[in-house]
Amino acid sequence: MQVMVVKDITEHKQAQEASQSKENERQKHSQTLVQLARNKTFQQGNLNGALKEIIEAAARTLSVQRVGVWLYNQDRSAIECIDLYDASQKEHIFGRSLLKVNYPAYFQALEEERSIAIHDVINDKRTHELAASYLSVFGITSLLNVPIWLEGNLVGTVCHEHFGDIRQWTLEEENFAGSIADFVTLAIEVCERNAVQKALLTSEAQFRAIFERSTIGIGLIDMKAQIVDVNPALSQMLGYSCQELCGKRFIDYISHQRGDLALYRQLISGMQADANQLVTKHRIEIERHFLHKDGGLVRTHLSISMIPGCNGEPEFFLAMIEDITERKQTESKLRASQAAAEAGSRAKSEFLATMSHELRTPLNAIMGLSQLLQQEMVGSLNEKQKEYISCMYSSGEHLLAVINDILDLSKVEAGKEELSLMPLSVPELCNYVLSTVRDRAVEKGLLFTSKIHPKADICIADARRIKQMLLNLLTNAVKFTPTGRVSLEVKKVPEGITFTVADTGIGIDSNQFQFLFEPFKQLDSRLNRQYEGTGLGLALTRKLARLHGGDVTVVSTLGEGSEFTLFLPDRMDEKEREDEGDRGVISSSSVPSAKKCILLVGQEENAAIFLQDYLQIIGYQVDWLNNGNSFLEQVRTLKPDLILLDGDLVEGFTSWDLLKLLRKEPDLQQLPVVMTSANQPALQKVNDLQTGANEYLLKPIRIAQLEIMLREYLK
């Protein structure tokens, strides 16, 4: 017996990604605010120009469709749009107004709330009255409004309008939007006062407000590396007061690395980024240690920008310093845990890949040749021989099902399983699974019943996976029910739909419920000897159900029977896809009216023998190429009507190489190519990427599948 250890690193990965995303978001916000603070248009007091740059920067940084500045009119009976930037059209518009009498709830929210972060504007009571006349007209789904204050009075709002899916605004985005509103306020003040000296004083006051309130440490350093000013956040980070730091040399508090001096020189000269991307035209991004007052080291992310003077020459360094000590410690622990988990995952993946190849390769030959013998294409069989051949084929099918269950479970646990959700007919679905299991129940003398409530007519699920889940539950019920009945009942519930499989079988001890859905586990050794199985069915069923957003629950009494309930929610996570439909099966008597040529390309000898023998028996000319060295020459010489290309091999070449060679030839671009592989994801990639293959078949190849393909491409 082999044991696999699987460790879920999803939470670790999500935490790491969330931390990185949050860091990137803060950095992006800080960069935008710094750029706005030193923007010449903003400093010159040009209101129209300043507003354009502010709202364009806000739209770009927050990735919203439109950002607008709305101001109250003189009697405060309406707000008027003085500038609205549409990012998709890259244009500015103005002139629209909203009357307070028409939208009282919205105006009340503007006047009473610090900011309005609305995720679903259509259903929010504060903005519902705007839906018909404004929100729905433009397709707005989410709003982030922040007030514009001028000399203690509310004068308007900056409105960030998001289109498309509903958006959940973060605290960082609300804080950034508040800073954008501060910049709008500052722009209005500079314009209204219309005096250079007062405008500069106002700008300094507003910048000081941002400077003081920032949670990131900020230091202003002159060109001689002396500290001019620091904000409270930096003082707290390093343990010094502002007075203790001002006038000191900045470089006395920061660790140095080789090449730092060159970075500062590049920054001063305005050089472009070097090979390591540490220096952009006006900013350095590095990680360095700072010296704390108690002698310890503080690990930080340091962003140093240039602030030009009135003449455009460098005058100050602006240092944005973020303490990342705790984050780095967490990342170190996560990396250690991730490395251990990935090592286990790699070992599992390598084992599964090896097992899949080693088991599927002989299975291809066993099942393929068994099909040939079953159809008596190489001679008649007596009844006992037919019985043996049928047993061989069904055993191969069973082994293949076990392999598929193991690989499916591995894919779901790795988070690589993708569902294709669509509306499915419940009666059709139930008829399929019941007809599949009914014969087994009848053989055991069980009463097999089903009941579908009228309202339970449609469910949202992946067609292949829900069939797999229901078949697992019904097959288990029949297996563990010696006498009595097995039933399937489908009900519509408020949140979704339930499929309940009940039996009068051996039942389960409640103490064993905790082990019921564990992979590779049946409940005791006695059952392991009496009932065949790997213990994968229920584990895979629950994981697939939860992947759908549902679950599998159980109620059971030992010796009396069990009830397993599969719940699926009413939701559609993807757009409805067209139903491809079931294609009919062609009987083996369907032979071509004239001999056509098929070229087999692959190294697996047993599979080639099966395909070559069968195709020749039903009337095709078949040639086999076991390497890719003379592929194009053989194609031109043999002039096949169809190529069967093994996607798992071709010595010296990959199947992708051969497809590219073939499709580069103008006269061979229409030649049908069907790829075969035991690897379903690889075949799906061929289909999705439209790499040049017309069709794909999953090995072991069934004769019915093969004949469907022959009819489609060889008529």
N, C-alpha and C positions, 0 to 999 in steps of 0.2 A: 504493500500500500504506500502511495506517495502522498505527501502532505504539502500543501501550498500555503504560504503565509502572505496575506495581502493586507497592506496598510493603506488606509484612505488618507491621502494628502490634500484632499480638496480644501479643507478649512485653512491649512497652512498656505496653500497656493493663493486662495482668495484673500487671506490677510496680507500676503506679500503684495499682491496686485493692487489691493485697496490702498495700502500704504504708499506704493509708488504713484498710484493715480492721484492720491491726495497731495503728495509732494509736488507732482507736476502741476496740479491745479493752483496750489499756492504760489509756486514760482511764476506761473503764467500771469496770475493776478498782480503779483508784485512788479513784474517787468512792465506791465501795461501802466500801472500807476506811476512808476518812476518815469517812464517815457512821457506820460502826460504832464507830469510835474515840471519837466524841463523842455516842454514843447514851445517853440518860439511863437507860433500862432497864438497859443494860449497866453503866453506872457505879454504879448503886444496889446491885448484887450480887444481883439477883433471877435465880437460875440458870435457872428454867423460862422466864421471859420473855426472858432474854438468848439462850438457845439457840434459841427460836422465831424471834427476829429474825435471828440469825446464819444459820441454815440456810435461812430464807426468802430472805434476801439472796443467799446462795450459789446457791440454785436459780434465782432470778431472773437473776442476773448470768451464770451459766454456761449457762442455758437447759436445765437437766436436769429430768427428771420428778420425781425424789425425792432428798432429801438427809437422811441420818440420822446421829445421834451414837450410837455403840455403845461401851460401857465393859466392861472385864473385871469379873467377879464377884470375890468375896473370895479364893477359892482359885485364881483364874485358869484354871478349867476350862471357862469359857464367856464369851462376850461377850453383853451384854444391851442391847437398844435402849431408850434412855431418852427419845428424841424422834426421830420420823421425819416429815418434812413431805412431803406429796403435793401437788405444784403443781396438777395437774389437778382434784383434789377440794378443794383449799384446806383441808386438814385435817391435824391432827397426831395420830399414833398412837404407841403405845409398848408394851413388854411382851414382844416376841418375843426369843428367845435362840437362839444357835448353840453347840452343844457342840463342844469342841476334839477330842474322841475321834472325832466323826463327820466332821470336816473338817480333818485334820492338815495337808494341803498349804496350805490357805488360812491357817491359823493360823501356820504356819512363815513364809509370805510376810509376814504382818503384823509378825512379830517381827524379821525380818531385813532387810527392805527399807525404804528411806527413804520411798518412796511407791509405790503400786501403780497404774499407769496401764495398764489392760487394754482393748484395743480390741475384741476378740472373746471375751467371757467364756465362751461355750459351749465353745470349742475351746482355751482357755488352760489349761495343766495346773494353774495355781494356783487356778483357780475352777471347773474342770470338775466337781468333786465336789459343787458347789452347784447344778448345772444342774437336776436333776430336782426337788429339794425346795424351791428358792427362786427361781432365776433364771428358769426357764421358766414358773413359775407366774405371775409378774408381767410377763413379757415383757421382761426386762432384757437388753440386748445389750452394753453397755459400762459399765465401772466405773472410777472414779477414787477411790482410798482414800489418805488421808493420816493419819499417826499422830498421836495426842494424847499429848504428853509432859507429865508433871507431876513437878517436882522431880527430873528426870533419869530417871524411870521411864516406860515405856510403859503407859498406862492405858486406851487404847482407840483408836478410829479414827473419822474423819468419812468417810462413804461417799456418793459422788455417783453416782446410778444413772440411766443414760441408756436410754430405750426407743426402739424403731424401728430405723432403719438403723445399721450399725456406725459408731462415731465415733472419729476419730483425735484424741487429746488433744494439745494444743500445750503447749510449755514454759511459755508465759505462763499457761495454765490450771492447770498443775501448781503454779506458783509462787503463783498466787492461792489455790488450794485449801490450800496450805501456810499462807498467812496466815490463812485461815478457821480452820484447825486451831489456830493460835496464839491466835485470839480465843476459841475454845472452851476452850482451856487456861486463858486468863485468867479466863473466866467461872467455871470450876470453882474456881480459886484464891480468887477474891473471895468466892464462896459459902462455901467450907470455912473460911476464916479468920474470917468473920463479924465482922470488925472494920473500921470505916470507914477508920481511918488505914492499917492494913495493906493493905486493899483498894486504896486510892489509890496506895500505894507499889508494889504489885504491878502495877497498871494502868500506872503510869508506866514500870516496868521493861519490861513487855511492849511498850508503845508505843515505847520507846526501841530495842528490838530491831528492830521493824519500821522505825522511823525510820532506824536506822543501816544496815540491810541493803538499803534501797530503792535501786534503780538510777536513780530519778528524784530530782532535787534537791528538797530540802524545807527550807523556812525558816519559823521561828516569829517573828512580828513583833508587838510590842505596839501599843496604840492610838495611840501617839505616833510610829509608823512606825520605831521602833528595833528592830534585829535582836536577838532574844533567844537564838536557837539556830539552827544550820544542821547539816545532815547531811554526811557525807563526800562524797557525790555532788555536792552543790552547791559545796562547797569546791573540789573537783577541776575542776568545770565552769568556775568563775570564776578559778581560779588563786590564791585567797587561802586562808589557814588559817582555822580556826574562830575562833581568837582575834582575828584581824585583822578579821573581819566582825562579830562580836558587839559590840553597843553602837553600831554605826554606823547611819546612816539608810538604810533599804532603798531609798528613792526616789533616793539618790545613785548607785545602780548600775544603774538601769533607765531606758531611754529613755521620754520622755513624748510623748503625743499630745493634741491638743485633745479635751476631753471626759473625760479620764481621772479628773479630780477628781470629776466628777459620778457616774461609775461607782462610785467608792469610797463616796461618800455614799449612793448607792442601796443598796449592799451593807450598809452599817452600819444603815440604816433598815429593811432587810428588804423593799424594794420588789420588785415582780414584774418580769419581763423587759421591757426596752424594745423598740422597734421592730426593732432590729438583733439581738436575742436575745443580747446580750453579757453580760447580768446576769440570773441566775436569783435565786431568793429568798435563797440563801445562798452564791452562788459567782459569780465573774467568770471568763470564758474569753476570753483575748486572746492575740495574738502580739506580742511585744516583743523589742527588742534589749537585752542586758545588757552592761555594760562589763567586759571581762577585765582582769586585772592588767597584762598587757603592752600595753594600750591598744587592743586589737582589740575587735570586737563579736561577741557570741554570739547568734545568732537562736534564740529559744525560744518554746515554747508555755507560757503562764502561766495557772495555775488558782489563784485566790485564794478561800479560803473563810473564813467566820466561825466562831470557836470561842467559845461563850458561857461565862461564868463560873458560879459556884454560884448566883448570883441570876438567871441567865438573860440578863443583859446582855452585849453583846459585850466580850470580854476580849482575844482575840488574833486576828491574821490568820494563816492557814495557807497558805503559798505552795507549790504543787507546780510545779516548773520542769523542763521537758524540753528538752534541746538538739536542735533540729531543723535546724541549719545544713546538715549533710550531706544530710538528706532534701530540704530546699528546693532545694539545688543540683541534686540528681538530678531533682527534679520540674521544674525549669526546663529542664534538658536534654531531659527526656521531652516537655515541652510543645512545645519547638522542633521535635523530631523528629516529634511527633504532628501538629503543624500542617502540616509539609511532606507527611507521608504522607496526611493528610486532604485536602489540596489535590489531590494526585494521585488519591486515591480519588473525590473529588467530580467531577473532570474525567472519570474513567472512567465513573462512574455517569451523568453527564449525557450522555456520548457514547452509552452503551448505551441509555439511555431514548429519546434522539432516534432512534437507529438502529432500535430496536424499533418505535417508532410509525411512522416513515417507511416502513419495509419491510412491516410487518404490514398497514397500511391498504390499500395497493394489492393485497397478497396476498389480503385478504379478498374483494375483488371478483374477482380473477383465478380463485381456486379455487372461489368460489361460483358464478360464471357458467359456469366450465368444467364443474362438476357438472351444471348445468341442461342444457348442450349435450350432455354425455355421455348423459344419460337421454332425449335427443330430445324434450324437452317443448315445444320451439318449432319443431319440424319435423324431418324425417328427414335423416340425414347419410350421405354416401357413405363408402366405406372409407378413402379418403385423408383426408377431413375428420375421421373418428373417430381416425385415427392422429395427426393434428395436435393435436386436442383432448386426447388422452391424453398426448401429449408436454408440452403446456402444463401439465396438472394435475400430472404427475409432477415437472416442473421446479419448480413451486410448492411441492410437498411437500419437495423437496430443499432449496430455499431456506429454507423454514420450519424444517427440521431443523437447518440451519446456525445460524439465529437462536437456536433453542432451546438448542443446544450452547453458544453464546457466553454466553447469559444464565445457563445452569446453572453454567458454570465461574465466572462472576462471583459468583454467589450462594454457591457453595462456598468460594471464596477469601475472601469477606467474612464467613464464619462464620454465614451466615443460613440455610443449608440444614438442615432438620430431618427426621430419618429416622423412619419409622413401622416399627419392627422387629417382626417376627412370625415364627412358624415357617412355613416354606414347603416344599411337596413338591418335592423335587429332580427326580423324573421328569417331573412336570407342567411345571416350569419349563424343563427342557431340551427337552421336546417343543415348547414354544412357540417358543423361540429357534431351534431346528433347523428347524422348519417355515417360519419366516420367512426363513431364509438359504438353505435347500436349493435353491430354484429357481435362484438365482444360481450356485450351485456346479455344478448340472447343466448350465446353459447353457454353462459354460466347459469341460465334460467332466471335472470333477474328481471323484475318489472321496471321498464325504462319509460319515464314520463317527462313531459315538458309543459310549461305554462308561461305564456307571454302576455302580460297585461296590455290592453289596447293602447294606452298612452306611451308605452315603451316601444316606440316604433323606430327611433333613430338614436344612435350613439356617436360620439366623436372619439375616434381612435385610429391607430395604425392598423390597417386590415390584417396584415400578416401577424402582427404581435398579439392582437386580441384573439385571433384564432388559436395561436400557440398557447395563450394563457388558459382559455376555456378548455382546450384539449387536454392540457396538463391536469386541470381540476377534475374533469370527467373521467379521464383514464385512471387517475388515482382512486376515484370513487368506485369504479368498477373493479379495480385490482384488489382493494381492501374490503370488498363486500362479498362474502361467500354466498349468502342467500338474502332474499328480501328485495329491496327496490333502490333505484337511483333516479333522482329527479333534477331537472333544471328549471328554475323559476326566475323570470326577468321582471323587474318592477321599475317604474319611474318614481324617483324621489325628488324632493325640492332642489337639491344641489346637483343631481345627475341621474345615474341609472345604476341598478345593482343586478348582478348575475349570481344567484345562489344555487350551489350544487349541494344537494343533500343525499345522504345514503344511510342505510341501516347496517353498516358494516361493523368492523371490530372496534371502532372508536379510538380515542386518544386520552391518556391520563393527563389531567390538567397540569401536573408537575412537569410534563414533557413539552408544554407549549413553547417554552423558551428556546428549545432546540429545533422546533418544527421547520423554521424557515432558514436554517443554516445549511450552506452548501455541503454536499458529500456526506450528509448525515441522515440515517434512518434511526428510528427511535430506540431500538434495542437489537441485540445480536440475534434473538429468536426471529424477529421480523426480517433481518438481513438474510437469514437462511431460508425463510419461507417465501419471501416475496423478492423478486428481482428488482433492480433499479440502482441508480447512482445517488439518489438523494438530491439531485439538482433541480427537479421540476418545480417544487414549491418555492425554492430560493429564487429561481429565475422569474417565476410568476409574480412574486411580490415586488421584485426590483423593477420589472417591466410596468407593473401597475403604478408604482410610485413615480416612475419616469413619466407616466401619463398624468400625474397629479392626483392619482387615486390611491387605493390600498387593497390588501387582501386580509380579511379577518376570519377567525374560526371560532365555532362553538361546537364542543364535542363532549360526549360522555363515554367512558370506557365500556365497551361491550354493547352499546346501544346505537352508535352511529355518529356521524359528523355533519356539520354544515359549514361550507366554505363560501364566503361572500366576496365577490370582486366588485368594487365600486369604481366607477369612472365618472369624472365631473363633466358638467355641461360647459365646455369651453372649446374654442377653436384657436390654437396658437399659431397656425399657419393658414395661408389662403387655401381655399378648396382647390384641389387638383383634379384634373380630368381623370375619370376612371378609364384605365386602359382596356378593361374588359377581358374576359376569358377567351382564349383562342382554342378552337376545337382540336382534338387529337386525331392524327391521321393513322389509319391502320397500316400494318406492315405490308399490306398488299399494294400500297400506293407506290408505284415504280415509275421512273421516267419513261416517256414514250420513245426517246432516243438516248443513246449513251452520252452522258456528259461527264466531263473530267473534273475531279476534285483533288486538290493538292493538300496533303497533310504535312504540316511543318511542326516538328517537335522531337524531343529526345526520348520520351517515355515509351519504351518498346511495347509493353503490355497494352497500354491504351491505344497505341497505333495499330497493333494487331487486331484488337476488337473493332475499331472503326473501319479499318481496311477490309476485314472479312465481311462485316455487315453491309457496308456500302457496295462492295462488289457483288454480294449475293442478290441485293435488290436492284442491280442493273447499272451501277455507275462504274466508270473507269477511275481508279484510285492510284495515286503515286504518293510515295512517302519520302520526305526530305528531313534528315535528322541533324542537319547543321545549317548555318546561315551563310556559309562561305560563297556559295554560288546561287543565292536566292533569286536575284533578278534574272540571271541566265536561265535557271530552271523554269521560272514563270514564263519567260518568252518562248522557251523551247516546248514546254508542255501545253501552253495556252489553256490553263484551267478555267472552268466556269465558276469555280468557288475555291477559296482558300480557307482551310481550318488551321488556325495559328494558335499554338500552345502559349498562353501568356506567362507560364511559369519558367520558361527556359528558352533558349536556343544557343547552343555552344558557341561562344565567341561573340554573340550578339544578344541584345535584349529584344523582346517583341516590339518595343517602341521603335527601336532602330529600323527593324524590317518594315514596319508600317510606314515610317517616314520615307524610306527608300522607295517603297512601292508608290506612295502617293505623289512623289516628286515627278514620276513619269507621266506625262500627259495622257498617253494611250492606256494607262493602267489605273487611272483614278476612279473609274466606275466599276472595277472588278470587285465583286463582293468578298469581304473578309469577315469571318466569324472567329472571335477569340474564345478560347476555352481556358478555364483555370479552376483550381480548387480554392482559390482565394477570392471570396465574394467582394470585399472592399476594393481589391485591385480591379475586378471586372466592373464594379460600379463606377470607378474612376474613369475607365475607358468610355463608359456610356455618358457620364456627365460632361467630360471634357471634349467629347466628339473628336477623338484623336485619330480618326480614320477608319476605325472598325465599324462595320455595319450592325453587328449583333454580338452578343456574348452568351456562352453556355457555361453553367456551373458543373464541375465534375464532382462525383461520378455522373456521366452523361446518361440520361434515360433515353431509350429508343423513341418514345413519344415526343420528347423535346427535339430530338435530332430530326425527326420527320417533319415536325412543324417548321423548323428552319429550312429544310430542303424544299418544302412546298413554297415557302415565301420567296426564296432567292433563286430557285431553279425551275419554278413553275411546274 
